[in-house]
């Protein structure tokens, strides 16, 4: 490469960095004037004008609003065009696969879901997801919507370098390529992430990130995991497997195994499947419990919480045990990362009147009283929609980094 080409490459890189900075500023501020953009970025007026024109042509910003004038020419307002750009978000859960067509403001346009046939293997689940993608893509085409990509949240260890789901204990998947399997159904860009990591990104971009730049999202549902945000960025570790707190040992003397095969893990003792296993074992010695009437075959975690609220002694004992183990896991994360906030989500956190209250009370016993500040433990901003908001965020992140090509008009494949 000659000197002229090298210099041109430097200019192109600097120009792209400037464009990304302006785009993110516009999105974060909702509405902002050109003058304010110039002031806050330090870029020249002609440079800002060129960038805004380029982003307008990409349909990512709008400049059709006018602000209040203090005398003279009214300032032009620039805003992020979240309403006219769309994504597909998919949450692949052990129970249901939810797929949503949404704009970049996180407003659902259309949603469909199916029961997950995960017992039939990886290819069957991919066939289900592919069918949902085709239906939503067709809906977007009918409405002439600009569809940027597909974000997918999956329970499993997603290698950030290869994109493979290296291991999913819940689905029993090993080294599967979700993106390749789904490329048969669409021309759209497909982005994939661990569900808890995506929930954390969703909170950062749409939810609690407005208050905190250091927080940890913990999934308390069928499985347990965490997504870690440090200084406004996801901490994913060398391969993308950081935050797997469900697989840490909280009781080395326990005989219970998690799905990963390790005794005494947090998942084994406090996840949705772990709670059901514990309850099935304990009802054998407690015929007086209302849980005993259900029988071990039908018993699920929700039954334990329902019985606890109704005053069942055994059920309350189980819930106390769950809360105690979760407090150990949460306290570990607080002390390791000195975080500002803990965000809980998942099927079990819908029990706000029970489990969340016990966790908030129980965690206090572990504080280092001389140096610790109180760390709020709050439910997700989006509750049942947390994973979907995270899947949207995966595409939004790439758009804000200008790391995506403009969408093709025809984004549906014919098989």
N, C-alpha and C positions, 0 to 999 in steps of 0.2 A: 504493500500500500504506500503510495507516495505522500508527500507532505500535505498536498492540497486535500486529498481524500481523508487523511487523518484529521486535519483541521475541521473538515466538513462533518466528520463523525462526532467530533466534540461539540460542535454547534447543534447538531441534531439531538444529541443526548441532553444538552442543557435546555434546549427548547422543550423537549418532552417533560423534563423535570419541572420546568416552569408551568407547563400546561396542567400537569397533575396537581401541582400546588394550588393553582387557581381553581380547578374543578373541585378539589376537596374543600377548599375554603367556601366556595359557593354552596356546596351541599351541606356543610356543617352549620352555616349561618342562615340557612333557609332563604333569606332575602338580603341582598347586599348591593351597594352602589358600586359603579366602576371606580369612583374616586377612593372608596374605602379599600377596594381590592389593590389599587395602586399603592396606597399608603401602607397596607399590611404586608404586601409582598416585596415592596421595593422595586418592582418592575416599572419600566417606562410606560407612559400612556399608549404609545403606538403598539408596544408589545402586548399589553393587556387587551387592546382592541382586536389585535390579530387572533389572540387566543380565544376570546369570547366569540368572535366570528366563526372560528373553526369548531368550537364546541356547540355553537348554535346549529351549524350545518350537520353535526352528528346527532342533533335532536336531544342533546344532553342538558342544555340550558335554554332558558327563555329570557328575552329582554323586552317584553312587550308591556311591562308595568312601569308606571312613573311615580317617583317619590314626591314628597312635599318640597316645595321650593322656598328658599329663604330670600328670594329676590333674584331675578335673572332666570337662566334656563333651568327647568326642573331636572333633578338628577334621575338617571335611568336606573331602574332596579333590575338586578340580574338574579335569577333563581334557578335552582336545580329542577329539571323537568322529570320529576318522579312519577307523574300521573300518566305519561304517554310512553313509557318504556316498561316492558313486561318480562317476567321470568316464570319458569316452572319450578316449584319447590316440591321435593318428595321426601317423605319420612318413612324409611323402611323399618318398621317395628315388628317385634315378634308376634303381635296380635293382629295389627292392621297395617296396610300400606296406604298412607294418605298422600294425595297428589293435589296440588293447588296451582292455579293460574293466578298470578298476582302482579300488581304494578310495583315499582321500586319504592313506593311509600309503605309497602306491606299491607295493602288493601286487597283482600281476596276478591277475585272476579268470579271464579268457579272452582268448586272442589268436588273430588270424587275419592272414594276409598273402597278397598276390598279387604277381606280377611286374608291374612298371609298364609300361603301354603308352604311354609318353610320346611315342613317335614318331608315334602316331596323333592327337596334338593335345590341347589343354587339355580339351575337352569329354569326350573318352574317359577321361582320367584322373579327372575329376570324377565320371563315371559309376561308375568303379571305387570311388572313395572313398565315394560315396553308397551303393553296395551294401554296403560294409563297415559303414557307420553303421547301416543298417537291420538287419543281422544282429546287431550288438552291442546295439542298442536292444531288439530282440526278446528277446534273451537276458536283458537287465536286467528287462524286463517280466515274463518268465516267473519270474524269481527274486524279483520284487517289490523291486528295488533302487532306492534313491533316487539318481537320476542328475542331476547338476547341470549338466553342459555338456560341450562337445567342445573340446579343445585340439589345434591342428594345427601341426606343424612342417614348414616347406617351405624348400627351397633357393632362395633368391632375395631380392631387395631388397623388403621389405614396408614400405610407407609407413605409419608409425604413426598418421598423421592421417586418411588416407582408407581404410586397410585393404587397399588394392590391392597386388598383387604387381606393382610397376612394371617389374621386369626380372629374369628368371632366365636367365642364359646357358646353364645346363645343360639346362633344359627348353625354352628359346627362347620363353618367355612374355613378353608385354609388356602391362602395364596390364590384368591379369585380376582378376576379383572372385571369389575362392574362396568367401567366405562367402555371397554371393548365389547362386552356382551350387549350393551344398550346402543352401541353405534349402528346396529342393524336397523334401528327404528327411527333414527333422527340424524339430521345434519348439524344440529345445534351443538354448541360447546357444552360438554358435560363436566361438571366439577363435583368432586366427591370429598366427604370428610366424616370423621368420627362424630357421632351425634352430639356428644357433650361439648366437643370443641366448637361445633357450629352453634350450639345454644349460647356459648360464651361470646362468640363473634356477633350473634344476633343481638344480645344484650348490649354489647359495646356500641353497635351502630344504630340500634333502634330503641334500646331500653335504658338500663341502669348506667350505661356508659355516659349518660348526660351528667351523672353525679360523681362517678368513680372511674379512675383509669387503672386501678389495681383491684381486681376482684376474682373470685373463684366460683364457677358454677358447678354444682354437684347434682348429678342425676340420682334420685332415690326412687327407683321404679323396679321393673322386672330385674334389671341389673343395676350396678352402681359404678359411676365413673365421675371424672371431673375435667373441666376445661379451665385453664389458667390464663388470666389476662394480667400482664405486667407492663406498666407504663403505656397502656393503650394498645398493646400488641399481644397476640396469642403466643404463649410459650408452649412449644410442641415437642421439644427435645430433639435428639439427633435424628431419629427416624419418624417422629410424629406420635410416639407412644407415651408421652408425658401425661401424668394425671390419672393413671390407672389405679386409683385408690381402692377400687372394689376388690383388687387382688392382693392387697396388703394383709398380713396376718394380724388380727386383733386379739385372738385367743389361741395360743399355740397348743393348748391342752384340749381343744375342742375336737370332737370326732367327726364333725360335719365338714363336708367338702363343698367347695364352689364348683361351678361347671368347668373351671380350668384344672380341677383335680387337686387343689391345695387345701389342706385342713385349716379350719379356723379363720378363713378370710372374711372381710367385711361383707362381701356378697353372700357368702355361705350363711351368715348369721343375721343379715339385716336387709337383704334385697327382697323383691316380691316373691321370687321362687324360694329363697331361703326361709322367709317367714312361713310360707305354706308348709315347707318340709318340717320346720320346727313344730308347728301347730299339729300336724298329722301325728308326729311322734308323741307329743305331750297329752293329747286327748285320750290316749290309751289308759292313762292313769287318772283321768278326770272325767268320769261318766256324768258328773253333775253339771259340766259345762255345756252351754248351748252349742258350742262347736262340735261336741261329741255327737249330737243329733244329726248334724250334716253328714258325718262320715268322712273318712280320709279321702275318698275318691273325688268328692265334689268340693273339698275345702280349698279356698284360695285366700290370698292376703286380705282382700277386701272384707271377707267374712270376719277376720280377726278384728279389724277396726270397727266394723258394725257391732260386733258383740261387746267390744270394749266400751263403746259409747253407751251401750245398753246396760253396763254395769257388771258384765261377766268377769269374774275374778281371774280366771285363767287367761282370758284375752288381754286384760289389763297388765298382767304379769309379762306376757309376751311383748306387748307394746313398750313397756318399761325397759325390757332387755334390748329391743331394737333401738330405742332412743339412746341408751347408754353406749352401745357400740358405735352408733353414728356420731355421737359426741366425741369419741376417741378419734375417729377418722377426721372429723371437721377440725378438732383441735390440732391434730398433726399438721394439717394444711395451713392453718393460721400461723403456727409457730415456724414452719418451714419457709413460708413466703411473706410473712409480715403483711398480709393483705388488708385491704380496707373494708371489705364486705364479702359475705358468703351468700350466694344466691342458690336456693334449692328449687328443683323442679322434678317432675315425674309423677307417676300415678299415685304414689303414697303421700306426696306433699299436697294433694287435694284435701287431705285430712288436716286442714289448718287448725281446727279446733282441738286437735289431739296431739299428733306427732310433733308439729312445729313448736307448739307451746312447751312440750317436754324437752325438746332440743335446746330451745332458748334458755330454759332454766338450768338444764344439766351442764351446758357448756361452761357456765360461770365457774364451776368448781376447778377447772383446769387453768384459769387465767394466772399468769405470773403477776401477782398483785402490785409489785413494786414498779413494774415497767409496762405492763400491758394496758392498752386502752380497750374499751368495749368495741367488739366487732359485730356490727348488726348482721343478723341472720334473717334473710327476707325471702319470700317466694318469688318465683320468676315473674317478670313483667307480663308474660304471655301465657303462663300456665300450660294448658294442653297444646297450645300452638307454638310453644317455644322452639321445638325442633324444626318446624316449618319456617319460622322467622330466621332461624340459623341457616337453613338451606338457601333462602333468598339472599342472605348476607354474603354467602360464598361468591355469588355472581356479582353482587353490588361491589364487593371489595375489588374484584378484577376490573370492573368498569371504572371505578374511582382511580385505579392505577393505570388506566388506559392500556390494560393488558389483554384486551379482547378486540377482535376485528368486528366491524359493523355487521349486524345480522344479515344473513341471506334472506331473500324473499321466500324461497322454497326451503323450509326446514323440516319437511316430512319426507321420509323415504317410503317407497313402495316395495313391499317384500315379494 
